[in-house]
């Protein structure tokens, strides 16, 4: 997602995801697609903020998040955390992605995706 020379590497990304699913299946003894769905459910943001201008003054207002945007944000956070977990480290990308998906599916607060969701919802609650 980020970093230099990251465009045009669809096959490499698919291989990373396939290997991550194999790791998930070995560790959890469950269907990796089901684990991914649970991770998306747990990482999805329910409430977010948006900027509204009234009379030349911009306010941040709390709004509910559309279902498709919830899924998109959850997938983005899972992918970013997988990338960040392997960047400048000796951990392979597939292991970092698998670890993040498993932690998020369990609802563990050590997961980047869960931390990100909680942060966004906390900011939204403050701007009510």
MMTF fields as JSON, N, C-alpha, C and O atoms, coordinates in Angstrom:
{
  "mmtfVersion": "1.0.0",
  "mmtfProducer": "UNKNOWN",
  "numBonds": 511,
  "numAtoms": 512,
  "numGroups": 128,
  "numChains": 1,
  "numModels": 1,
  "chainsPerModel": [1],
  "groupsPerChain": [128],
  "chainIdList": ["A"],
  "bondAtomList": [4, 2, 8, 6, 12, 10, 16, 14, 20, 18, 24, 22, 28, 26, 32, 30, 36, 34, 40, 38, 44, 42, 48, 46, 52, 50, 56, 54, 60, 58, 64, 62, 68, 66, 72, 70, 76, 74, 80, 78, 84, 82, 88, 86, 92, 90, 96, 94, 100, 98, 104, 102, 108, 106, 112, 110, 116, 114, 120, 118, 124, 122, 128, 126, 132, 130, 136, 134, 140, 138, 144, 142, 148, 146, 152, 150, 156, 154, 160, 158, 164, 162, 168, 166, 172, 170, 176, 174, 180, 178, 184, 182, 188, 186, 192, 190, 196, 194, 200, 198, 204, 202, 208, 206, 212, 210, 216, 214, 220, 218, 224, 222, 228, 226, 232, 230, 236, 234, 240, 238, 244, 242, 248, 246, 252, 250, 256, 254, 260, 258, 264, 262, 268, 266, 272, 270, 276, 274, 280, 278, 284, 282, 288, 286, 292, 290, 296, 294, 300, 298, 304, 302, 308, 306, 312, 310, 316, 314, 320, 318, 324, 322, 328, 326, 332, 330, 336, 334, 340, 338, 344, 342, 348, 346, 352, 350, 356, 354, 360, 358, 364, 362, 368, 366, 372, 370, 376, 374, 380, 378, 384, 382, 388, 386, 392, 390, 396, 394, 400, 398, 404, 402, 408, 406, 412, 410, 416, 414, 420, 418, 424, 422, 428, 426, 432, 430, 436, 434, 440, 438, 444, 442, 448, 446, 452, 450, 456, 454, 460, 458, 464, 462, 468, 466, 472, 470, 476, 474, 480, 478, 484, 482, 488, 486, 492, 490, 496, 494, 500, 498, 504, 502, 508, 506],
  "bondOrderList": [1, 1, 1, 1, 1, 1, 1, 1, 1, 1, 1, 1, 1, 1, 1, 1, 1, 1, 1, 1, 1, 1, 1, 1, 1, 1, 1, 1, 1, 1, 1, 1, 1, 1, 1, 1, 1, 1, 1, 1, 1, 1, 1, 1, 1, 1, 1, 1, 1, 1, 1, 1, 1, 1, 1, 1, 1, 1, 1, 1, 1, 1, 1, 1, 1, 1, 1, 1, 1, 1, 1, 1, 1, 1, 1, 1, 1, 1, 1, 1, 1, 1, 1, 1, 1, 1, 1, 1, 1, 1, 1, 1, 1, 1, 1, 1, 1, 1, 1, 1, 1, 1, 1, 1, 1, 1, 1, 1, 1, 1, 1, 1, 1, 1, 1, 1, 1, 1, 1, 1, 1, 1, 1, 1, 1, 1, 1],
  "groupList": [{"groupName": "UNK", "atomNameList": ["N", "CA", "C", "O"], "elementList": ["N", "C", "C", "O"], "formalChargeList": [0, 0, 0, 0], "bondAtomList": [1, 0, 2, 1, 3, 2], "bondOrderList": [1, 1, 2], "singleLetterCode": "X", "chemCompType": "L-PEPTIDE LINKING"}],
  "groupTypeList": [0, 0, 0, 0, 0, 0, 0, 0, 0, 0, 0, 0, 0, 0, 0, 0, 0, 0, 0, 0, 0, 0, 0, 0, 0, 0, 0, 0, 0, 0, 0, 0, 0, 0, 0, 0, 0, 0, 0, 0, 0, 0, 0, 0, 0, 0, 0, 0, 0, 0, 0, 0, 0, 0, 0, 0, 0, 0, 0, 0, 0, 0, 0, 0, 0, 0, 0, 0, 0, 0, 0, 0, 0, 0, 0, 0, 0, 0, 0, 0, 0, 0, 0, 0, 0, 0, 0, 0, 0, 0, 0, 0, 0, 0, 0, 0, 0, 0, 0, 0, 0, 0, 0, 0, 0, 0, 0, 0, 0, 0, 0, 0, 0, 0, 0, 0, 0, 0, 0, 0, 0, 0, 0, 0, 0, 0, 0, 0],
  "groupIdList": [1, 2, 3, 4, 5, 6, 7, 8, 9, 10, 11, 12, 13, 14, 15, 16, 17, 18, 19, 20, 21, 22, 23, 24, 25, 26, 27, 28, 29, 30, 31, 32, 33, 34, 35, 36, 37, 38, 39, 40, 41, 42, 43, 44, 45, 46, 47, 48, 49, 50, 51, 52, 53, 54, 55, 56, 57, 58, 59, 60, 61, 62, 63, 64, 65, 66, 67, 68, 69, 70, 71, 72, 73, 74, 75, 76, 77, 78, 79, 80, 81, 82, 83, 84, 85, 86, 87, 88, 89, 90, 91, 92, 93, 94, 95, 96, 97, 98, 99, 100, 101, 102, 103, 104, 105, 106, 107, 108, 109, 110, 111, 112, 113, 114, 115, 116, 117, 118, 119, 120, 121, 122, 123, 124, 125, 126, 127, 128],
  "secStructList": [7, 7, 1, 6, 6, 7, 6, 6, 7, 2, 2, 2, 2, 2, 2, 2, 2, 2, 2, 2, 2, 2, 2, 2, 2, 2, 2, 2, 7, 1, 7, 2, 2, 2, 2, 2, 2, 2, 2, 2, 2, 2, 2, 7, 7, 1, 3, 3, 3, 3, 3, 3, 3, 3, 6, 6, 3, 3, 3, 3, 3, 3, 3, 3, 7, 7, 2, 2, 2, 2, 2, 2, 2, 2, 2, 2, 2, 2, 2, 2, 2, 2, 2, 2, 2, 2, 6, 6, 1, 1, 1, 7, 2, 2, 2, 2, 2, 2, 2, 2, 2, 2, 2, 2, 2, 2, 6, 7, 6, 6, 1, 2, 2, 2, 2, 2, 2, 2, 2, 2, 2, 2, 2, 2, 2, 2, 6, 7],
  "xCoordList": [0.829, 0.0, 0.871, 0.618, 1.887, 2.767, 4.177, 4.476, 5.02, 6.422, 6.798, 5.947, 8.069, 8.599, 8.376, 8.394, 8.169, 8.027, 6.892, 7.037, 5.798, 4.699, 3.617, 2.634, 3.769, 2.735, 3.028, 4.188, 1.975, 2.132, 2.575, 3.126, 2.357, 2.799, 1.607, 1.581, 0.632, -0.588, -0.305, -0.837, 0.519, 0.838, 1.542, 1.245, 2.469, 3.183, 2.212, 2.31, 1.292, 0.304, -0.597, -0.921, -1.003, -1.848, -1.107, -1.703, 0.181, 0.961, 1.107, 1.056, 1.288, 1.386, 0.091, 0.12, -1.054, -2.349, -2.568, -3.059, -2.216, -2.38, -1.544, -2.032, -0.286, 0.58, 0.066, 0.146, -0.463, -1.035, -2.237, -2.404, -3.078, -4.226, -3.771, -4.403, -2.682, -2.147, -1.665, -1.903, -0.991, -0.515, -1.699, -1.671, -2.744, -3.937, -4.585, -5.0, -4.672, -5.3, -4.493, -5.074, -3.166, -2.32, -2.467, -2.54, -2.509, -2.542, -3.91, -3.998, -4.974, -6.307, -7.118, -8.113, -6.726, -7.474, -8.896, -9.814, -9.069, -10.372, -10.221, -9.11, -11.358, -11.372, -10.804, -11.334, -9.736, -9.145, -10.082, -9.966, -11.004, -11.963, -12.884, -13.212, -13.3, -14.155, -13.406, -13.983, -12.127, -11.315, -11.191, -11.257, -11.012, -10.929, -12.233, -12.214, -13.371, -14.67, -14.843, -15.325, -14.454, -14.537, -13.618, -13.972, -12.436, -11.508, -12.087, -11.95, -12.735, -13.35, -14.477, -14.633, -15.268, -16.354, -15.803, -16.361, -14.713, -14.152, -13.415, -13.355, -12.855, -12.072, -12.91, -12.405, -14.173, -15.009, -15.389, -15.748, -15.303, -15.633, -17.129, -17.688, -17.783, -19.22, -19.54, -20.575, -18.623, -18.878, -17.597, -16.504, -17.734, -16.578, -16.929, -18.049, -15.983, -16.239, -16.143, -15.465, -16.838, -16.747, -16.772, -17.23, -16.274, -16.222, -17.404, -17.691, -18.082, -19.213, -18.934, -18.529, -19.159, -18.945, -20.272, -21.206, -20.34, -21.522, -21.049, -20.35, -21.435, -21.095, -19.602, -19.125, -18.866, -17.427, -16.628, -15.404, -17.306, -16.621, -16.795, -17.905, -15.702, -15.759, -15.904, -15.16, -16.865, -17.109, -16.861, -17.107, -16.38, -16.319, -17.552, -17.861, -18.249, -19.508, -19.403, -18.837, -19.941, -19.948, -21.046, -22.178, -20.713, -21.681, -21.542, -20.484, -22.641, -22.596, -21.882, -21.933, -21.215, -20.441, -21.279, -21.929, -21.259, -21.974, -21.368, -20.172, -22.187, -21.69, -20.498, -19.563, -20.524, -19.415, -18.14, -17.049, -18.273, -17.097, -16.533, -15.317, -17.385, -16.908, -16.004, -14.929, -16.442, -15.658, -14.353, -13.288, -14.44, -13.25, -12.214, -11.026, -12.65, -11.734, -11.115, -9.928, -11.909, -11.387, -10.313, -9.261, -10.567, -9.577, -8.319, -7.205, -8.5, -7.351, -6.486, -5.26, -7.114, -6.361, -5.659, -4.538, -6.311, -5.665, -4.44, -3.389, -4.582, -3.467, -2.323, -1.157, -2.648, -1.61, -0.855, 0.364, -1.573, -0.908, -0.03, 1.029, -0.462, 0.379, 1.654, 2.73, 1.539, 2.71, 3.633, 4.85, 3.053, 3.856, 4.54, 5.633, 3.895, 4.477, 5.707, 6.509, 5.875, 7.031, 8.033, 9.106, 7.711, 8.593, 9.806, 9.655, 11.015, 12.286, 12.419, 13.052, 11.831, 11.938, 12.26, 12.156, 12.646, 12.967, 11.734, 11.845, 10.572, 9.331, 8.826, 8.693, 8.542, 7.976, 6.585, 5.876, 6.213, 4.934, 3.763, 2.785, 3.835, 2.71, 2.512, 1.378, 3.609, 3.474, 2.878, 2.032, 3.315, 2.793, 1.304, 0.529, 0.905, -0.501, -1.342, -2.423, -0.854, -1.582, -1.755, -2.835, -0.702, -0.765, -1.799, -2.584, -1.792, -2.733, -4.175, -5.055, -4.429, -5.791, -6.268, -7.415, -5.404, -5.789, -6.08, -7.081, -5.207, -5.424, -6.708, -7.457, -6.956, -8.153, -9.406, -10.423, -9.353, -10.514, -10.847, -12.018, -9.827, -10.053, -10.528, -11.072, -10.326, -10.702, -9.646, -9.946, -8.423, -7.316, -6.957, -6.875, -6.745, -6.421, -4.977, -4.591, -4.172, -2.809, -2.753, -1.689, -3.885, -3.965, -4.01, -4.693, -3.283, -3.271, -4.663, -5.088, -5.373, -6.696, -7.685, -8.481, -7.632, -8.531, -8.17, -9.054, -6.869, -6.447, -6.925, -7.405, -6.79, -7.205, -8.711, -9.162, -9.495, -10.948, -11.333, -12.173, -10.719, -11.031, -10.67, -11.394, -9.556, -9.136, -10.129, -10.505, -10.551, -11.5, -12.832, -13.425, -13.313, -14.588, -14.499, -15.473, -13.332, -13.151, -13.204, -13.812, -12.567, -12.599, -14.017, -14.45, -14.748, -16.123, -17.018, -17.893, -16.797, -17.606, -17.331, -18.243, -16.096, -15.748, -16.344, -16.517, -16.666, -17.179, -18.698, -19.244, -19.371, -20.843, -21.427, -22.648],
  "yCoordList": [-1.186, 0.0, 1.247, 2.198, 1.231, 2.386, 1.947, 0.756, 2.914, 2.6, 2.75, 2.927, 2.677, 2.846, 1.579, 0.473, 1.739, 0.627, -0.327, -1.541, 0.193, -0.674, -0.835, -1.537, -0.212, -0.305, -1.455, -1.776, -2.071, -3.116, -4.441, -5.261, -4.679, -5.924, -6.72, -7.145, -6.909, -7.609, -9.069, -9.585, -9.738, -11.15, -11.319, -12.248, -10.422, -10.493, -10.293, -10.991, -9.363, -9.123, -10.342, -10.718, -10.963, -12.154, -13.298, -14.026, -13.461, -14.517, -14.27, -15.211, -13.02, -12.68, -13.039, -13.614, -12.705, -13.0, -14.514, -15.012, -15.246, -16.706, -17.346, -18.215, -16.922, -17.468, -17.087, -17.882, -15.871, -15.448, -16.318, -16.692, -16.644, -17.52, -18.906, -19.523, -19.418, -20.72, -20.683, -21.623, -19.606, -19.448, -19.381, -19.997, -18.632, -18.504, -19.867, -20.21, -20.643, -21.966, -22.897, -23.665, -22.834, -23.672, -23.299, -24.173, -22.006, -21.545, -21.704, -22.087, -21.415, -21.401, -22.653, -22.896, -23.457, -24.664, -24.32, -25.127, -23.118, -22.667, -22.155, -21.98, -21.92, -21.377, -19.951, -19.108, -19.658, -18.314, -17.221, -16.068, -17.568, -16.565, -16.139, -14.961, -17.109, -16.791, -15.899, -14.966, -16.186, -15.36, -13.949, -12.978, -13.822, -12.507, -11.734, -10.533, -12.42, -11.753, -11.26, -10.148, -12.081, -11.653, -10.463, -9.556, -10.471, -9.352, -8.072, -6.999, -8.183, -7.002, -6.481, -5.27, -7.383, -6.96, -6.222, -5.205, -6.721, -6.105, -4.797, -3.92, -4.657, -3.469, -2.35, -1.247, -2.617, -1.621, -0.487, -0.72, 0.731, 1.929, 2.19, 2.125, 2.484, 2.751, 4.237, 4.613, 5.079, 6.518, 7.252, 6.862, 8.312, 9.073, 10.557, 10.918, 11.412, 12.852, 13.399, 12.839, 14.503, 15.219, 16.712, 17.138, 17.489, 18.95, 19.592, 19.296, 20.476, 21.213, 22.699, 23.126, 23.488, 24.927, 25.643, 25.431, 26.504, 27.342, 28.754, 29.002, 29.651, 31.057, 31.316, 32.183, 30.595, 30.812, 30.113, 30.238, 29.372, 28.653, 27.162, 26.693, 26.424, 24.979, 24.25, 24.511, 23.334, 22.513, 21.053, 20.63, 20.294, 18.845, 18.254, 18.551, 17.415, 16.837, 15.322, 14.783, 14.645, 13.192, 12.663, 13.147, 11.66, 11.069, 9.548, 9.012, 8.863, 7.42, 7.077, 7.843, 5.922, 5.51, 4.55, 3.651, 4.747, 3.877, 2.465, 2.314, 1.435, 0.054, -0.247, -0.931, 0.248, -0.037, 0.662, 0.106, 1.873, 2.587, 1.878, 1.865, 1.295, 0.534, -0.603, -0.806, -1.35, -2.476, -1.97, -2.544, -0.898, -0.35, 0.114, -0.175, 0.821, 1.306, 0.149, 0.184, -0.871, -2.03, -2.741, -3.094, -2.95, -3.598, -2.74, -3.264, -1.426, -0.535, -0.61, -0.674, -0.603, -0.667, -2.01, -2.062, -3.1, -4.416, -4.47, -4.979, -3.941, -3.955, -3.062, -3.445, -1.887, -0.981, -1.585, -1.45, -2.249, -2.835, -4.011, -4.226, -4.775, -5.852, -5.321, -5.882, -4.237, -3.605, -3.025, -3.202, -2.339, -1.713, -2.765, -2.533, -3.916, -4.969, -5.605, -6.2, -5.493, -6.116, -5.094, -5.477, -3.822, -2.795, -2.6, -2.367, -2.695, -2.548, -3.54, -3.237, -4.713, -5.769, -7.075, -7.168, -8.068, -9.361, -10.242, -11.37, -9.757, -10.522, -10.452, -9.357, -11.604, -11.576, -10.94, -10.949, -10.399, -9.69, -10.619, -10.203, -11.884, -12.801, -13.132, -13.29, -13.24, -13.508, -12.306, -12.465, -11.118, -9.905, -9.737, -9.375, -9.997, -9.884, -10.93, -10.62, -12.166, -13.237, -12.918, -13.114, -12.431, -12.085, -10.984, -11.055, -9.971, -8.86, -9.324, -8.906, -10.176, -10.66, -11.494, -11.358, -12.355, -13.194, -12.345, -12.566, -11.364, -10.501, -9.687, -9.523, -9.183, -8.377, -9.236, -8.783, -10.464, -11.36, -11.675, -11.828, -11.774, -12.033, -10.781, -10.877, -9.613, -8.358, -7.878, -7.093, -8.337, -7.983, -6.509, -6.017, -5.814, -4.389, -4.138, -2.988, -5.194, -5.055, -4.913, -4.656, -5.077, -4.988, -3.527, -2.708, -3.208, -1.844, -1.439, -0.305, -2.357, -2.045, -1.7, -0.771, -2.45, -2.176, -0.831, -0.048, -0.567, 0.721, 1.877, 2.891, 1.714, 2.76, 2.995, 4.14, 1.902, 2.021, 2.756, 3.656, 2.372, 3.014, 4.501, 5.327, 4.831, 6.231, 7.065, 8.161, 6.548, 7.278, 7.448, 8.526, 6.4, 6.491, 7.42, 8.094, 7.463, 8.376, 9.829, 10.673, 10.12, 11.474, 11.843, 12.977, 10.876, 11.14, 11.413, 12.276, 10.677, 10.874, 12.256, 12.889, 12.726, 14.039, 15.17, 16.274, 14.917, 15.995, 15.956, 16.571, 15.263, 15.23, 16.565, 16.723],
  "zCoordList": [0.0, 0.0, 0.0, -0.74, 0.827, 0.885, 0.567, 0.487, 0.39, 0.166, -1.291, -2.162, -1.528, -2.865, -3.688, -3.147, -4.985, -5.921, -5.539, -5.68, -5.072, -4.632, -5.69, -5.452, -6.839, -7.851, -8.802, -9.062, -9.317, -10.303, -9.737, -10.47, -8.468, -7.843, -7.32, -6.165, -8.186, -7.805, -7.467, -6.485, -8.26, -8.027, -6.683, -5.933, -6.387, -5.111, -3.945, -2.936, -4.07, -3.017, -2.839, -1.712, -3.952, -3.861, -3.165, -2.371, -3.454, -2.813, -1.319, -0.528, -0.929, 0.496, 1.204, 2.292, 0.6, 1.21, 1.282, 2.295, 0.235, 0.24, 1.343, 2.065, 1.48, 2.529, 3.914, 4.851, 4.041, 5.324, 5.688, 6.849, 4.696, 4.958, 5.375, 6.232, 4.789, 5.193, 6.636, 7.395, 7.019, 8.396, 9.356, 10.421, 8.983, 9.824, 10.019, 11.126, 8.944, 9.035, 9.946, 10.714, 9.865, 10.716, 12.189, 13.052, 12.469, 13.859, 14.513, 15.68, 13.774, 14.386, 14.108, 14.791, 13.126, 12.723, 12.288, 12.44, 11.748, 11.267, 9.842, 9.341, 9.203, 7.853, 7.888, 8.612, 7.122, 7.165, 6.655, 7.07, 5.763, 5.275, 6.419, 6.553, 7.246, 8.395, 9.386, 9.943, 9.603, 10.502, 9.942, 10.695, 8.62, 7.988, 8.149, 8.418, 7.986, 8.142, 9.573, 9.789, 10.561, 11.959, 12.227, 12.979, 11.608, 11.775, 11.186, 11.772, 10.026, 9.406, 10.278, 10.429, 10.858, 11.751, 12.958, 13.37, 13.531, 14.732, 14.439, 15.301, 13.239, 12.915, 12.304, 12.094, 12.017, 11.339, 12.292, 13.446, 11.79, 12.56, 12.446, 11.351, 13.569, 13.558, 13.404, 12.853, 13.907, 13.944, 13.56, 13.971, 12.775, 12.324, 12.384, 12.748, 12.029, 12.035, 10.62, 9.759, 10.404, 9.133, 9.436, 10.496, 8.496, 8.682, 7.97, 6.809, 8.693, 8.13, 8.328, 9.409, 7.263, 7.347, 7.498, 6.724, 8.519, 8.728, 9.022, 10.004, 8.17, 8.398, 8.392, 9.125, 7.594, 7.508, 8.589, 8.631, 9.475, 10.549, 10.306, 10.053, 10.383, 10.153, 11.481, 12.426, 11.547, 12.733, 12.384, 11.255, 13.341, 13.15, 13.811, 14.965, 13.061, 13.525, 13.447, 12.496, 14.432, 14.454, 13.539, 13.581, 12.702, 11.779, 11.814, 12.141, 11.467, 11.318, 10.01, 9.047, 9.984, 8.816, 7.974, 8.507, 6.656, 5.729, 5.772, 6.02, 5.531, 5.616, 4.701, 5.115, 3.488, 2.574, 3.019, 2.898, 3.531, 4.036, 5.266, 5.462, 6.088, 7.248, 6.804, 7.369, 5.783, 5.274, 4.656, 4.887, 3.873, 3.217, 4.243, 4.097, 5.266, 6.294, 7.07, 7.396, 7.365, 8.092, 7.272, 7.805, 5.99, 5.122, 4.987, 4.976, 4.885, 4.777, 6.031, 5.938, 7.194, 8.44, 8.612, 9.116, 8.197, 8.268, 7.356, 7.747, 6.142, 5.197, 5.677, 5.584, 6.182, 6.685, 7.856, 7.949, 8.744, 9.905, 9.502, 10.092, 8.497, 7.994, 7.378, 7.583, 6.623, 6.011, 7.082, 7.022, 8.056, 9.106, 9.981, 10.498, 10.145, 10.972, 10.369, 11.089, 9.054, 8.415, 7.883, 7.417, 7.942, 7.385, 8.286, 9.486, 7.716, 8.443, 9.591, 10.602, 9.445, 10.444, 9.729, 8.506, 10.497, 9.906, 9.751, 9.27, 10.144, 10.045, 8.602, 8.055, 7.971, 6.612, 6.596, 7.602, 5.46, 5.338, 5.608, 6.229, 5.153, 5.361, 6.832, 7.282, 7.593, 9.025, 9.752, 10.633, 9.388, 10.016, 9.716, 10.602, 8.474, 8.095, 8.817, 9.316, 8.875, 9.555, 11.038, 11.595, 11.671, 13.097, 13.336, 14.282, 12.474, 12.62, 12.438, 13.191, 11.457, 11.217, 12.396, 12.824, 12.929, 14.066, 15.295, 15.976, 15.588, 16.755, 16.611, 17.574, 15.417, 15.195, 15.287, 15.813, 14.786, 14.867, 16.319, 16.666, 17.174, 18.6, 19.336, 20.436, 18.736, 19.38, 20.36, 21.26, 20.196, 21.078, 20.906, 19.781, 22.004, 21.922, 21.504, 21.292, 21.381, 20.887, 19.385, 18.82, 18.735, 17.281, 16.843, 17.458, 15.782, 15.246, 14.772, 14.992, 14.123, 13.577, 14.687, 14.549, 15.785, 16.914, 17.553, 17.9, 17.706, 18.274, 17.407, 17.914, 16.094, 15.153, 15.234, 15.255, 15.279, 15.38, 16.663, 16.638, 17.783, 19.058, 19.045, 19.601, 18.414, 18.33, 17.523, 17.939, 16.376, 15.521, 16.24, 16.189, 16.91, 17.624, 18.826, 19.162, 19.482, 20.62, 20.156, 20.815, 19.021, 18.466, 18.053, 18.255, 17.468, 17.056, 18.268, 18.214, 19.357, 20.553, 21.151, 21.683, 21.071, 21.613, 20.798, 21.314, 19.523, 18.679, 18.539, 17.624, 19.406, 19.37, 19.783, 19.812]
}
